[in-house]
Amino acid sequence: MKTVIVCASVSHGNTRRVADVMAGVLGAEVVSPERADPARLAGADLVGFGSGVFYGRLHRSLIDFVEALPAGRGRAFVFATSGLPEFPWAPFTRPATRLLEERGFTVEAPFSCRALDTWAPFALAGGLNKQRPNPSDLAAARTFAEGLGR
């Protein structure tokens, strides 16, 4: 199964750590939105899209990339790392999921985990979730990816 993961990890590298764990399970290549080639994604069996969360949303570069994708088909998944929990009534991953579905992708259930957050008020205390993603979070990402590979 050919898999590509498009990952915007811009602050602390935490989202990239999660993407790398998933990529190891799936035999995937991890690329940034700036380096991702839509034509190459068209040939993939599974495409992952992930980023950290900024002001309750996935990184703008990832959303811009998804918005620019041509219509296609295939399987996709969305993942996120964030300092605060994902709220059931406003999940971080929902906008990207909807955009991908509009473009013809079948989108699997999303994955998210907590990660270091040094946004303004949290920076005063050295950040929130300083040790995250931790081994348990990475094991959850591995299990998630194993489920995608079936």
C-alpha positions as a LaTeX table, in Angstrom:
\begin{tabular}{lrrr}
\hline
Residue & $x$ (\AA) & $y$ (\AA) & $z$ (\AA) \\
\hline
Met1 & 0.00 & 0.00 & 0.00 \\
Lys2 & 1.49 & 3.35 & $-1.04$ \\
Thr3 & 1.03 & 5.99 & 1.66 \\
Val4 & 2.04 & 9.63 & 1.94 \\
Ile5 & 1.67 & 11.81 & 5.03 \\
Val6 & 1.47 & 15.59 & 4.60 \\
Cys7 & 2.51 & 17.14 & 7.91 \\
Ala8 & 2.80 & 20.76 & 9.04 \\
Ser9 & 4.92 & 20.65 & 12.20 \\
Val10 & 6.12 & 24.18 & 12.82 \\
Ser11 & 6.54 & 24.89 & 16.53 \\
His12 & 8.22 & 22.10 & 18.49 \\
Gly13 & 8.37 & 19.13 & 16.13 \\
Asn14 & 5.73 & 17.21 & 18.08 \\
Thr15 & 3.38 & 16.65 & 15.16 \\
Arg16 & 6.32 & 15.41 & 13.09 \\
Arg17 & 7.15 & 12.88 & 15.84 \\
Val18 & 3.61 & 11.53 & 15.62 \\
Ala19 & 3.76 & 11.51 & 11.80 \\
Asp20 & 7.07 & 9.63 & 11.86 \\
Val21 & 5.61 & 6.92 & 14.12 \\
Met22 & 2.64 & 6.53 & 11.78 \\
Ala23 & 4.94 & 6.55 & 8.75 \\
Gly24 & 7.05 & 3.77 & 10.26 \\
Val25 & 4.00 & 1.56 & 10.58 \\
Leu26 & 2.58 & 2.43 & 7.15 \\
Gly27 & 5.84 & 2.58 & 5.21 \\
Ala28 & 4.95 & 6.16 & 4.33 \\
Glu29 & 6.89 & 9.19 & 3.24 \\
Val30 & 6.33 & 12.34 & 5.35 \\
Val31 & 6.36 & 15.66 & 3.50 \\
Ser32 & 5.49 & 19.25 & 4.39 \\
Pro33 & 2.59 & 20.96 & 2.59 \\
Glu34 & 5.15 & 23.12 & 0.80 \\
Arg35 & 6.95 & 20.07 & $-0.62$ \\
Ala36 & 3.92 & 17.86 & $-1.25$ \\
Asp37 & 3.08 & 17.12 & $-4.89$ \\
Pro38 & $-0.67$ & 16.72 & $-5.58$ \\
Ala39 & 0.10 & 14.47 & $-8.55$ \\
Arg40 & 2.10 & 12.13 & $-6.31$ \\
Leu41 & $-0.74$ & 12.02 & $-3.80$ \\
Ala42 & $-3.10$ & 10.96 & $-6.59$ \\
Gly43 & $-1.11$ & 7.74 & $-6.92$ \\
Ala44 & $-1.24$ & 6.92 & $-3.21$ \\
Asp45 & $-3.62$ & 4.40 & $-1.67$ \\
Leu46 & $-3.76$ & 6.34 & 1.61 \\
Val47 & $-2.89$ & 9.96 & 2.39 \\
Gly48 & $-2.55$ & 11.43 & 5.88 \\
Phe49 & $-2.90$ & 15.12 & 6.69 \\
Gly50 & $-1.77$ & 16.46 & 10.05 \\
Ser51 & $-0.62$ & 19.49 & 11.95 \\
Gly52 & $-0.48$ & 21.13 & 15.31 \\
Val53 & $-3.47$ & 23.17 & 16.39 \\
Phe54 & $-3.32$ & 26.97 & 16.33 \\
Tyr55 & $-6.21$ & 28.95 & 17.78 \\
Gly56 & $-8.44$ & 25.89 & 17.51 \\
Arg57 & $-7.56$ & 25.13 & 13.88 \\
Leu58 & $-5.08$ & 23.07 & 11.92 \\
His59 & $-2.15$ & 25.01 & 10.49 \\
Arg60 & $-3.07$ & 27.32 & 7.62 \\
Ser61 & $-0.45$ & 25.81 & 5.27 \\
Leu62 & $-2.09$ & 22.40 & 5.58 \\
Ile63 & $-5.61$ & 23.76 & 5.03 \\
Asp64 & $-4.42$ & 25.80 & 2.03 \\
Phe65 & $-2.85$ & 22.67 & 0.56 \\
Val66 & $-6.05$ & 20.64 & 1.02 \\
Glu67 & $-8.15$ & 23.45 & $-0.47$ \\
Ala68 & $-5.92$ & 23.45 & $-3.57$ \\
Leu69 & $-6.13$ & 19.69 & $-4.15$ \\
Pro70 & $-7.91$ & 18.65 & $-7.32$ \\
Ala71 & $-10.88$ & 16.34 & $-7.06$ \\
Gly72 & $-9.80$ & 12.76 & $-6.70$ \\
Arg73 & $-10.53$ & 9.65 & $-4.79$ \\
Gly74 & $-8.90$ & 7.37 & $-2.29$ \\
Arg75 & $-8.54$ & 7.00 & 1.43 \\
Ala76 & $-7.33$ & 9.74 & 3.74 \\
Phe77 & $-6.94$ & 10.44 & 7.43 \\
Val78 & $-6.47$ & 13.57 & 9.50 \\
Phe79 & $-4.46$ & 13.92 & 12.70 \\
Ala80 & $-3.54$ & 16.69 & 15.10 \\
Thr81 & $-1.48$ & 17.53 & 18.17 \\
Ser82 & $-2.70$ & 20.19 & 20.55 \\
Gly83 & $-2.14$ & 21.70 & 23.95 \\
Leu84 & $-5.81$ & 21.65 & 24.83 \\
Pro85 & $-8.27$ & 18.80 & 24.38 \\
Glu86 & $-10.42$ & 18.51 & 21.30 \\
Phe87 & $-14.01$ & 19.50 & 22.08 \\
Pro88 & $-16.72$ & 17.11 & 20.79 \\
Trp89 & $-18.83$ & 19.98 & 19.41 \\
Ala90 & $-15.88$ & 21.57 & 17.55 \\
Pro91 & $-13.19$ & 19.01 & 16.68 \\
Phe92 & $-9.97$ & 20.44 & 15.23 \\
Thr93 & $-10.01$ & 17.90 & 12.44 \\
Arg94 & $-13.57$ & 18.48 & 11.17 \\
Pro95 & $-12.82$ & 21.30 & 8.65 \\
Ala96 & $-10.01$ & 19.32 & 6.99 \\
Thr97 & $-12.16$ & 16.19 & 6.95 \\
Arg98 & $-14.98$ & 18.05 & 5.22 \\
Leu99 & $-12.62$ & 19.56 & 2.65 \\
Leu100 & $-11.19$ & 16.14 & 1.84 \\
Glu101 & $-14.64$ & 14.60 & 1.53 \\
Glu102 & $-15.66$ & 17.41 & $-0.83$ \\
Arg103 & $-12.69$ & 16.44 & $-2.98$ \\
Gly104 & $-13.79$ & 12.81 & $-3.17$ \\
Phe105 & $-11.70$ & 11.19 & $-0.43$ \\
Thr106 & $-13.06$ & 8.59 & 1.95 \\
Val107 & $-11.82$ & 9.91 & 5.29 \\
Glu108 & $-11.07$ & 7.56 & 8.15 \\
Ala109 & $-11.70$ & 8.46 & 11.78 \\
Pro110 & $-9.24$ & 11.14 & 12.98 \\
Phe111 & $-6.44$ & 10.89 & 15.53 \\
Ser112 & $-5.32$ & 13.54 & 17.99 \\
Cys113 & $-3.14$ & 13.69 & 21.07 \\
Arg114 & $-1.88$ & 16.32 & 23.45 \\
Ala115 & 1.45 & 18.04 & 22.90 \\
Leu116 & 3.59 & 20.88 & 24.21 \\
Asp117 & 1.84 & 24.22 & 23.87 \\
Thr118 & 3.75 & 27.46 & 24.40 \\
Trp119 & 1.03 & 29.86 & 23.27 \\
Ala120 & 1.24 & 33.23 & 25.07 \\
Pro121 & $-0.34$ & 32.55 & 28.48 \\
Phe122 & 1.16 & 29.06 & 28.71 \\
Ala123 & 4.65 & 30.35 & 27.86 \\
Leu124 & 4.80 & 32.16 & 31.20 \\
Ala125 & 4.82 & 28.77 & 32.96 \\
Gly126 & 7.18 & 27.17 & 30.44 \\
Gly127 & 4.37 & 25.64 & 28.41 \\
Leu128 & 1.49 & 23.24 & 28.82 \\
Asn129 & 1.98 & 19.46 & 28.41 \\
Lys130 & 5.75 & 19.70 & 28.60 \\
Gln131 & 6.35 & 15.97 & 28.27 \\
Arg132 & 3.87 & 15.31 & 25.47 \\
Pro133 & 3.56 & 13.55 & 23.18 \\
Asn134 & 4.80 & 10.89 & 25.57 \\
Pro135 & 5.46 & 7.18 & 24.95 \\
Ser136 & 1.78 & 6.41 & 25.56 \\
Asp137 & 0.70 & 9.01 & 22.97 \\
Leu138 & 3.16 & 7.61 & 20.43 \\
Ala139 & 1.94 & 4.06 & 21.14 \\
Ala140 & $-1.62$ & 5.28 & 20.48 \\
Ala141 & $-0.46$ & 6.80 & 17.18 \\
Arg142 & 1.19 & 3.48 & 16.28 \\
Thr143 & $-2.01$ & 1.56 & 17.08 \\
Phe144 & $-4.05$ & 4.06 & 15.05 \\
Ala145 & $-1.75$ & 3.59 & 12.05 \\
Glu146 & $-1.87$ & $-0.19$ & 12.37 \\
Gly147 & $-5.64$ & 0.05 & 12.05 \\
Leu148 & $-5.29$ & 2.11 & 8.89 \\
Gly149 & $-2.97$ & $-0.43$ & 7.30 \\
Arg150 & $-5.57$ & $-3.19$ & 7.39 \\
\hline
\end{tabular}
